[in-house]
Amino acid sequence: MIGSLIEASTPLTYTGYLLAFVAATAACLGAAWRARSIPSPETRQALTWFFSGSAVWAGAYVGFLLVGSALEKHLFYQLSLIVGFGTVFAWLWFCSAYSGRGLHRNRRVQQFAIAVYVIVTALKVTNPLHGLYYGLEPAGGGPTGGAFGLVVTHETLYWVVMAVAYALSAAGYLMIFEFLLEAEAKVLPLGVLTGLTALPAVFNVVGHVEPALLDITHEPLGVAVFAVGLLFAYETQFSVVQLTGSVEEPNLTIGREGRIRGLGGGIKEIIPPLSEEDLGRPLTEALPGLGETIRRGEPAWRAGFEKGEAQECQEERAMTAPTQSDASVRPAEHCRYFRVIQTSLGQGMDTQTVVLSDITEQKRKARRLKEAKEQAELSKLEAEEASRMKSAMLANMSHEIRTPLTGIIGFAEAIGDEIDGDGGVAHFADLIEDSGRRLLDTLDAVLNLSKLEAGQMTLESRPIDLAGQARQVAREFAAEADDSGLALEVEAEEAGAWADEGGLQIVLQNLLSNAIKYTEEGTVQVRTYREDGEAVLQIEDTGIGMDPAVAESLFEPFRQGSEGLSREYEGTGIGLAVTKKATEQMGGSIDVETEKGQGSTFTARLPAADRKAKRSATDPNEKKTGRSDRVGG
């Protein structure tokens, strides 16, 4: 059993202790109130609890010194033990939050802390039953009895709990000092203040062996000094160090008059001009460009660095020959870009933290993407302009080519009529006429394609009888199909289309002409019907077909299923391109299903017309319902 006399040799010592703990109580209460201004929520809560607990701890000693009865002294002393041990966990909470660790948020750590506190508190409260923690007895009369009048005997559990408390507190000190050593700011004052909280441990040891001091815990006095210094003398520096040390991205803190208060996140490595020597300097002197960027509230800062100095950068534009005034200006490709994010430390504080994120690579990628997009747009415009010029030229040549060609065809017909009996000359006249008509068809196809691409062919949609149009065009091709030995069949169900009559004629004629041209034997079928709100035109043949892999390219200008000098069939490959253009300009679509040697099926889908607007060009002798007709042959 270790005994100690809780008394002083003079009333002056008693008064000194009383005033010291009263001052500590007031200081801790004031600090708890002041802690509300700390920006970090977790640090704010932890310090509020820590200072509030320390205030109650110091207040318990004030009560212990003031009351007279042994029972009252016993209650106040036990309160000091219970609350004092609780402040250890508030201290750990603060150390974890301030240093950026997450221990205070760990559920298992919280449960462990609660369990330890509950067990220790239970041991203290039940001390009158087991007496293993402390003893408190009257000291008797004499020169040492008056002011304090009690003897406290510390038993085994007291020293065990004291060792646990100091071990836990030491863990908090390690977290704080490690954090301060890593922080890139002036941390010496904060380190000294933190160290003062441990100084009362020395008085505890001295008080245990020296009667001039009370053998009680003096920690509330150290906490009071820490509180006053932290929140009344170094409050801004306290928040600056936490912020600069906890933010992983490069950052700097600016205080009054725009002076640099702290550097963090490795900012000195990415911005070579900055160093510890710049602490306290105005930012406008250390980094004028960044200072101006912050003053203007701009979201990004552009700068180049050379020989430890920041250099001005040119705008992103084409570089011209450098001049004398450009000697210190770096081209845009050598610049670095930083996103600037400004954060105030709290209301009523004229200190802000500036976080810099290096976005150089994103900027360069965006610039390259912009340049590529602009180049693609320029190329597109040039291609469109070239296409318009080509189409305009072809359209303008229409009259110059068509007029003499029509004359050639007419003369060939006349020659054939005049020399009807001369087989050789008549044959050549027929060849001239056929070749002329073939050339005229090619010219019409080219001109139609050019007009469609140049926007010079106006297609005005209106209700059209698709079935009637299909029958009409089929009759026009009946003789050609019959000459080729083909059966031309029409299965025309009533289907009103919203289309241009001339555009629909182009589609029908091109599809039927191709079907007859590429079918050597068998049947060509023309179908019309309604499906899913659309008017459908379908032309199927039993011709040569083609490889499905090349089918999609059929709708490109000048492409055919067979190409080159060895191709078997005549044609320029323009008809289907014109057909697709006309169909699309009427709001429709066209596709093909084909298999080599099995024939092809072309399907054009057009918007359906109103059912009440039907058959603007219908043969009154034909039925309006679906039917199957054989045309010709």
C-alpha positions in Angstrom: 0.0 0.0 0.0 1.3 3.4 -1.0 0.2 6.3 1.2 0.3 9.9 0.5 -0.8 13.0 2.4 -3.1 15.2 0.5 -2.1 18.3 2.3 0.2 21.3 2.0 2.6 22.8 4.5 0.9 26.3 4.3 -2.5 27.7 3.4 -0.8 29.4 0.5 -0.3 26.1 -1.3 -3.9 25.3 -0.8 -4.9 28.7 -2.3 -2.6 28.2 -5.2 -4.1 24.8 -6.1 -7.6 26.1 -5.7 -6.9 29.1 -8.0 -5.1 27.0 -10.5 -7.9 24.5 -10.9 -10.5 27.2 -11.0 -8.5 28.9 -13.8 -8.2 25.5 -15.6 -11.9 24.9 -15.3 -12.7 28.3 -16.8 -10.0 27.9 -19.5 -11.3 24.5 -20.6 -14.9 25.7 -20.7 -13.9 28.7 -22.8 -11.9 26.4 -25.1 -14.9 24.1 -25.5 -17.0 27.1 -26.6 -14.3 28.4 -28.9 -13.8 25.0 -30.5 -17.1 25.4 -32.3 -15.2 27.6 -34.9 -12.9 24.8 -36.0 -13.6 24.0 -39.6 -13.1 20.2 -39.5 -16.3 18.6 -38.0 -14.6 15.6 -36.5 -11.8 17.6 -35.0 -14.4 20.1 -33.7 -16.5 17.4 -32.0 -13.4 15.7 -30.5 -11.9 18.9 -29.0 -15.3 20.0 -27.7 -15.7 16.7 -25.8 -12.0 16.8 -24.7 -12.1 20.3 -23.3 -15.6 19.8 -21.7 -14.4 16.7 -20.0 -11.2 18.4 -18.8 -13.4 21.3 -17.4 -15.5 18.8 -15.4 -12.2 17.1 -14.3 -10.7 20.3 -13.1 -14.0 21.4 -11.6 -14.2 18.1 -9.6 -10.8 19.0 -8.0 -12.2 22.5 -7.2 -15.1 20.8 -5.4 -12.7 18.4 -3.7 -10.7 21.3 -2.3 -13.7 23.4 -1.2 -16.0 20.9 0.5 -15.4 20.0 4.1 -17.0 16.6 4.8 -15.2 13.3 4.0 -18.2 12.0 2.1 -18.3 15.0 -0.2 -14.6 14.9 -0.7 -14.9 11.2 -1.5 -17.6 11.9 -4.2 -15.7 14.7 -5.8 -12.5 12.6 -5.9 -14.3 9.7 -7.4 -15.9 12.0 -10.0 -12.4 13.3 -11.0 -11.2 9.7 -11.5 -14.1 8.7 -13.7 -14.2 11.9 -15.8 -10.4 12.0 -16.0 -10.1 8.5 -17.5 -12.8 9.5 -20.0 -10.8 12.4 -21.3 -8.1 9.9 -22.4 -10.5 8.5 -25.0 -11.6 12.1 -26.0 -7.8 12.8 -26.5 -7.4 9.7 -28.7 -10.5 10.8 -30.7 -8.9 14.2 -31.3 -5.5 12.8 -32.2 -7.0 10.4 -34.7 -9.3 13.0 -36.3 -6.6 15.8 -36.4 -4.0 13.5 -38.0 -6.3 12.2 -40.6 -6.5 8.7 -39.4 -9.8 6.7 -39.2 -9.3 4.9 -35.9 -12.1 6.9 -34.3 -14.5 5.7 -37.0 -13.6 2.0 -36.6 -16.5 0.2 -35.0 -14.3 -2.4 -33.3 -12.1 0.4 -31.8 -15.2 2.2 -30.5 -16.5 -1.0 -28.9 -13.1 -1.7 -27.3 -12.9 1.8 -25.9 -16.4 1.6 -24.5 -15.7 -1.8 -22.9 -12.5 -0.6 -21.3 -14.1 2.6 -20.0 -17.1 0.7 -18.5 -14.9 -1.8 -16.8 -12.6 0.8 -15.3 -15.5 2.9 -14.2 -17.1 -0.1 -12.5 -13.9 -0.8 -10.6 -13.9 2.8 -9.4 -17.5 3.0 -8.4 -17.3 -0.3 -6.5 -14.1 0.7 -4.7 -15.9 1.0 -1.3 -16.7 -2.7 -1.6 -13.3 -4.1 -2.6 -10.9 -1.3 -1.7 -8.5 -2.3 -4.5 -8.4 1.1 -6.1 -7.8 3.8 -3.5 -8.4 4.7 0.1 -9.5 8.0 1.6 -9.2 8.6 5.3 -9.0 11.6 7.6 -5.5 12.9 8.2 -6.0 13.9 11.8 -5.0 17.2 13.5 -1.6 18.9 13.6 0.1 21.3 11.3 -0.7 19.2 8.2 -4.3 18.5 8.8 -6.2 21.8 8.2 -6.6 22.7 4.5 -6.8 19.2 2.9 -7.4 17.0 5.8 -7.5 13.6 4.0 -5.0 10.9 3.3 -5.3 9.1 -0.1 -3.8 5.6 -0.4 -3.3 4.4 -4.0 -3.8 0.6 -4.4 -2.8 -1.8 -7.1 -5.7 -1.1 -9.5 -5.0 2.6 -9.4 -1.5 2.1 -10.8 -2.7 -0.5 -13.4 -5.3 2.0 -14.7 -2.8 4.8 -14.6 -0.4 2.8 -16.7 -3.2 2.0 -19.2 -4.2 5.7 -19.3 -0.6 6.9 -20.0 -0.1 4.2 -22.6 -3.2 5.2 -24.5 -2.3 8.9 -24.2 1.2 8.1 -25.5 -0.4 6.5 -28.6 -2.2 9.8 -29.2 1.1 11.7 -28.9 2.7 9.5 -31.4 -0.1 10.2 -33.9 0.1 13.9 -33.4 3.9 14.2 -33.6 4.1 12.0 -36.6 1.6 14.1 -38.4 3.3 17.4 -37.4 6.7 16.1 -38.6 5.2 15.2 -42.0 3.3 18.5 -42.3 4.9 21.1 -44.6 4.2 24.1 -42.3 5.5 25.9 -39.2 4.6 23.3 -36.6 7.0 24.2 -33.7 4.5 26.2 -31.7 1.9 23.4 -32.0 4.5 20.8 -31.0 5.4 22.8 -27.9 1.7 23.2 -27.0 1.0 19.5 -27.4 4.0 18.6 -25.3 2.7 20.8 -22.5 -0.2 18.5 -22.0 2.3 15.8 -20.9 4.2 18.1 -18.5 1.7 17.5 -15.6 2.9 13.9 -15.5 6.1 15.2 -14.0 4.2 17.0 -11.3 2.3 13.8 -10.6 5.6 12.0 -9.9 7.0 14.8 -7.8 3.7 15.1 -5.9 3.9 11.4 -5.0 7.3 11.9 -3.2 7.3 15.6 -2.3 4.8 16.8 0.4 4.9 20.3 -1.0 2.7 19.2 -3.9 -0.6 17.3 -3.8 -0.5 13.7 -4.9 -3.3 14.2 -7.4 -3.3 14.2 -11.2 -2.3 17.6 -12.6 -3.4 16.9 -16.2 -6.3 19.4 -16.3 -3.7 22.2 -15.7 -1.7 21.1 -18.8 -4.9 20.8 -20.9 -5.9 24.3 -19.9 -2.6 25.7 -21.1 -2.9 23.6 -24.3 -6.5 25.0 -24.8 -5.6 28.6 -24.3 -2.6 28.4 -26.6 -4.3 26.4 -29.2 -7.6 28.2 -29.6 -6.6 31.7 -28.6 -3.0 32.2 -29.8 -2.5 29.6 -32.6 -6.0 28.8 -33.8 -5.4 29.6 -37.4 -2.1 27.8 -37.5 -3.8 24.8 -35.9 -6.3 24.6 -38.8 -3.7 25.4 -41.4 -1.5 22.5 -40.3 -4.4 20.1 -40.3 -5.6 21.0 -43.7 -2.2 21.2 -45.4 -1.2 17.9 -43.8 -4.4 16.0 -44.6 -5.0 17.1 -48.2 -3.2 14.7 -50.5 -3.2 17.0 -53.5 -0.7 19.9 -53.7 -2.0 22.8 -51.7 -1.0 26.1 -50.0 -2.7 28.1 -47.3 -3.0 31.9 -47.6 -3.6 34.1 -44.6 -4.0 37.8 -44.0 -2.7 40.2 -46.7 -2.4 37.2 -49.0 0.7 35.8 -47.3 1.6 32.1 -47.6 0.9 30.3 -44.2 1.4 26.7 -45.2 2.5 24.3 -47.9 1.2 20.8 -48.3 0.6 17.8 -50.5 4.1 17.9 -52.0 3.4 21.3 -53.7 7.2 22.1 -53.6 7.9 19.2 -55.9 5.5 20.1 -58.6 6.0 23.9 -58.4 9.8 24.3 -58.1 9.8 28.0 -57.2 8.1 27.3 -53.8 10.1 26.5 -50.7 9.9 26.8 -46.9 11.5 30.3 -47.4 8.3 31.5 -49.0 6.3 31.0 -45.8 5.2 34.4 -44.7 5.8 36.0 -48.2 2.8 37.5 -50.2 1.7 35.0 -52.8 1.8 37.8 -55.4 5.6 38.0 -54.9 6.3 34.3 -54.7 4.0 33.3 -57.6 2.5 36.4 -59.3 0.7 34.4 -61.9 -1.1 32.2 -59.4 -1.9 35.2 -57.2 -3.5 37.0 -60.2 -5.5 33.8 -61.1 -6.8 33.6 -57.5 -7.6 37.3 -57.4 -9.7 37.0 -60.6 -11.4 33.8 -59.4 -10.3 31.9 -62.5 -10.7 28.1 -62.4 -7.2 27.2 -63.8 -3.7 28.5 -63.7 -1.3 28.1 -66.6 2.5 28.4 -66.1 5.9 27.0 -67.2 8.9 26.4 -65.0 12.5 26.9 -65.9 15.5 27.1 -63.6 13.4 27.3 -60.5 11.3 30.2 -61.7 7.7 30.4 -63.1 7.5 31.6 -66.7 4.5 33.1 -68.4 2.9 30.9 -71.1 1.4 31.9 -74.4 -2.2 31.2 -75.3 -2.9 28.0 -77.2 -2.5 29.4 -80.7 -0.3 28.9 -83.7 3.2 29.8 -82.8 4.9 32.6 -84.8 8.5 33.6 -84.9 9.7 34.7 -81.5 10.5 38.3 -80.9 12.6 40.1 -78.3 9.5 40.5 -76.0 8.8 36.7 -76.2 12.1 35.7 -74.7 10.6 34.9 -71.3 7.3 33.5 -72.7 7.1 29.7 -73.1 5.0 28.1 -75.9 1.8 26.5 -74.9 3.0 22.9 -75.5 5.6 23.4 -72.7 3.1 24.8 -70.2 1.6 23.0 -67.3 -2.0 23.5 -66.2 -3.5 23.4 -62.7 -7.1 23.4 -61.6 -7.5 25.9 -58.8 -9.9 25.2 -55.9 -10.2 27.7 -53.1 -11.6 26.7 -49.7 -12.1 29.0 -46.7 -11.1 27.6 -43.3 -14.4 28.8 -41.7 -16.7 31.7 -41.1 -15.0 34.8 -39.8 -11.6 33.6 -40.8 -9.6 35.4 -43.4 -7.5 32.3 -44.3 -8.1 30.1 -47.3 -6.5 27.0 -48.7 -5.8 26.7 -52.4 -5.7 23.1 -53.8 -3.9 22.7 -57.1 -4.6 19.7 -59.4 -2.3 19.1 -62.3 -4.6 18.8 -65.4 -1.9 19.3 -68.0 -2.5 15.9 -69.7 -6.3 16.5 -69.7 -5.7 19.9 -71.3 -3.4 18.5 -73.9 -5.8 15.7 -74.8 -8.7 18.2 -75.0 -6.6 20.4 -77.3 -5.6 17.5 -79.5 -9.3 16.4 -79.6 -10.4 19.9 -80.5 -7.8 20.2 -83.3 -8.8 16.8 -84.7 -12.5 17.7 -84.5 -11.8 21.0 -86.3 -9.7 19.3 -88.9 -12.4 16.7 -89.5 -15.1 19.4 -89.7 -12.9 21.3 -92.2 -12.4 18.2 -94.3 -16.1 17.5 -94.2 -16.9 21.0 -95.4 -14.3 20.7 -98.1 -15.7 17.4 -99.2 -19.3 18.7 -99.2 -18.2 21.8 -101.1 -16.4 19.6 -103.7 -19.5 17.4 -104.0 -21.8 20.4 -104.4 -19.5 21.8 -107.1 -19.4 18.5 -108.9 -23.2 18.1 -108.7 -23.7 21.7 -109.8 -21.4 21.2 -112.7 -23.2 18.0 -113.8 -26.6 19.6 -113.4 -25.5 22.6 -115.5 -24.2 20.2 -118.2 -27.6 18.5 -118.5 -28.8 20.7 -121.3 -25.5 20.7 -123.2 -25.3 16.9 -123.2 -28.9 15.9 -123.5 -29.7 18.1 -126.5 -27.2 16.7 -129.0 -27.7 13.1 -127.6 -31.5 13.4 -128.2 -30.6 14.5 -131.8 -28.4 11.5 -132.3 -31.2 9.2 -131.2 -33.7 10.9 -133.4 -31.4 10.7 -136.5 -30.7 7.0 -135.8 -34.5 6.4 -135.8 -34.9 8.3 -139.0 -32.1 6.4 -140.7 -33.7 3.1 -139.6 -37.1 4.1 -141.0 -35.6 5.3 -144.4 -33.6 2.2 -145.1 -35.9 -0.4 -143.8 -34.9 -2.9 -146.4 -31.1 -2.6 -146.0 -30.3 -5.1 -143.2 -26.7 -3.9 -142.6 -27.4 -0.2 -142.4 -30.6 -0.7 -140.4 -28.7 -2.9 -138.0 -26.1 -0.1 -137.4 -28.9 2.4 -137.0 -30.5 0.3 -134.3 -27.1 0.0 -132.6 -26.7 3.7 -132.6 -30.2 4.2 -131.3 -29.8 1.6 -128.5 -26.4 3.0 -127.5 -27.8 6.5 -127.4 -30.7 5.5 -125.3 -28.3 3.6 -122.9 -26.2 6.7 -122.7 -29.3 8.8 -122.1 -30.4 6.6 -119.3 -26.9 6.8 -117.8 -27.0 10.6 -118.1 -30.4 10.7 -116.4 -29.1 8.6 -113.5 -26.0 10.7 -113.0 -28.0 13.9 -113.2 -30.6 12.6 -110.8 -27.9 11.5 -108.3 -26.2 14.9 -108.6 -29.4 16.8 -108.2 -30.3 14.7 -105.1 -26.9 15.3 -103.5 -26.9 19.0 -104.4 -30.4 19.5 -103.1 -31.6 20.6 -106.5 -34.3 18.0 -106.9 -37.3 19.0 -104.8 -39.4 16.0 -103.6 -42.8 17.0 -102.3 -44.6 14.2 -100.6 -48.3 13.7 -100.8 -50.7 10.7 -100.6 -49.8 8.3 -103.5 -51.4 5.0 -104.5 -48.4 2.7 -104.2 -50.2 -0.3 -105.7 -51.4 1.7 -108.7 -48.0 3.2 -109.4 -46.5 -0.3 -109.2 -49.0 -1.7 -111.7 -48.3 1.3 -114.1 -44.5 0.9 -114.1 -44.9 -2.9 -114.4 -46.9 -2.4 -117.6 -44.2 -0.1 -118.9 -41.6 -2.9 -118.4 -43.8 -5.7 -119.6 -42.4 -5.8 -123.1 -38.8 -5.8 -121.9 -39.5 -8.7 -119.5 -41.3 -10.6 -122.3 -38.3 -10.1 -124.7 -36.1 -11.6 -121.9 -38.4 -14.5 -121.5 -39.3 -13.6 -117.9 -42.6 -13.7 -116.1 -43.4 -10.3 -114.6 -46.0 -10.6 -111.8 -47.7 -8.0 -109.6 -49.2 -8.7 -106.2 -50.6 -5.3 -105.3 -52.4 -4.9 -102.0 -53.9 -1.5 -101.2 -51.1 0.6 -99.8 -51.2 4.4 -99.7 -47.8 6.0 -99.4 -46.7 9.5 -98.4 -44.2 10.1 -101.2 -43.3 12.2 -104.2 -44.7 10.8 -107.4 -41.5 11.5 -109.4 -39.3 10.1 -106.6 -41.5 7.0 -106.4 -41.2 6.5 -110.2 -37.3 6.7 -109.9 -37.5 3.9 -107.2 -39.8 1.7 -109.1 -38.1 2.0 -112.5 -34.6 1.5 -111.1 -35.5 -1.6 -109.1 -37.6 -3.2 -111.9 -34.9 -2.4 -114.5 -32.2 -4.0 -112.4 -34.4 -7.1 -111.6 -35.0 -7.7 -115.3 -31.4 -7.0 -116.3 -29.9 -9.4 -113.8 -32.4 -12.3 -114.2 -31.7 -14.7 -117.1 -34.7 -16.9 -116.5 -37.6 -17.3 -114.1 -39.8 -14.6 -112.5 -39.7 -11.0 -111.4 -42.4 -10.2 -108.7 -43.6 -6.8 -107.6 -45.5 -6.6 -104.3 -47.1 -3.8 -102.3 -48.6 -4.0 -98.9 -48.9 -2.2 -95.5 -46.9 -3.3 -92.5 -46.4 -1.6 -89.1 -47.8 1.7 -90.3 -45.6 1.8 -93.5 -46.3 1.3 -97.2 -43.9 -1.4 -98.4 -42.7 -1.9 -102.0 -40.9 -5.2 -102.6 -39.3 -6.5 -105.8 -38.1 -10.1 -105.9 -36.3 -11.8 -108.7 -34.8 -15.3 -109.4 -31.7 -13.8 -111.0 -28.0 -14.2 -110.4 -28.0 -12.8 -106.8 -24.7 -11.9 -105.1 -22.6 -12.4 -102.1 -24.4 -11.0 -99.0 -21.0 -9.5 -97.9 -21.0 -7.0 -100.8 -24.7 -6.3 -100.8 -24.5 -3.2 -98.6 -22.0 -1.6 -101.0 -24.6 -1.8 -103.8 -26.2 1.5 -102.6 -22.9 3.4 -103.0 -22.4 5.3 -106.3 -20.6 3.4 -109.1 -20.6 0.1 -107.2 -21.9 -3.2 -108.8 -22.2 -6.8 -107.7 -19.6 -7.6 -110.5 -16.9 -5.0 -111.3 -13.9 -4.6 -113.6 -13.5 -5.1 -117.3 -14.6 -8.7 -117.1 -18.1 -8.0 -115.6 -20.9 -9.7 -117.4 -23.6 -7.1 -117.2 -23.8 -3.5 -118.4 -24.4 -0.6 -116.1 -22.7 2.2 -114.2 -23.7 1.3 -110.7 -25.6 4.6 -110.2 -29.2 3.4 -110.2 -29.3 1.9 -106.8 -27.5 4.9 -105.3 -30.2 7.2 -106.8 -32.9 4.9 -105.5 -31.5 5.0 -102.0 -31.2 8.8 -102.0 -34.7 9.3 -103.3 -36.2 6.8 -100.8 -34.4 8.5 -97.9 -35.5 12.0 -99.0 -39.1 10.8 -99.0 -38.6 9.6 -95.4 -38.2 5.9 -96.2 -35.6 3.2 -96.2 -34.4 0.4 -98.5 -32.6 -2.8 -97.9 -31.7 -6.0 -99.8 -31.7 -9.7 -99.1 -29.7 -11.7 -101.6 -27.8 -15.0 -102.1 -25.5 -15.8 -104.9 -27.3 -17.9 -107.6 -30.6 -17.6 -105.7 -31.9 -14.1 -106.6 -32.4 -10.9 -104.7 -35.2 -9.1 -102.9 -35.2 -5.4 -102.6 -37.6 -3.9 -100.0 -38.4 -0.1 -99.9 -40.4 1.2 -96.9 -42.2 4.5 -97.1 -44.4 6.4 -94.6 -48.0 5.4 -95.0 -50.5 8.0 -96.2 -53.8 8.8 -94.5 -56.3 6.1 -95.3 -58.8 8.8 -96.5 -56.4 10.1 -99.2 -56.1 7.1 -101.5 -55.4 6.4 -105.2 -54.5 9.8 -106.8 -53.5 7.9 -109.9 -55.5 4.7 -109.8 -56.8 2.7 -112.8 -60.6 2.7 -112.2 -60.9 -0.7 -114.0 -58.6 -2.5 -111.5 -59.7 -3.8 -108.1 -58.5 -1.9 -105.0 -58.0 -5.0 -103.0 -55.0 -7.3 -103.1 -54.6 -9.3 -106.3 -52.0 -11.2 -108.3 -51.6 -10.3 -112.0 -49.3 -11.6 -114.7 -48.0 -8.7 -116.9 -46.9 -9.4 -120.4 -45.5 -12.7 -121.8 
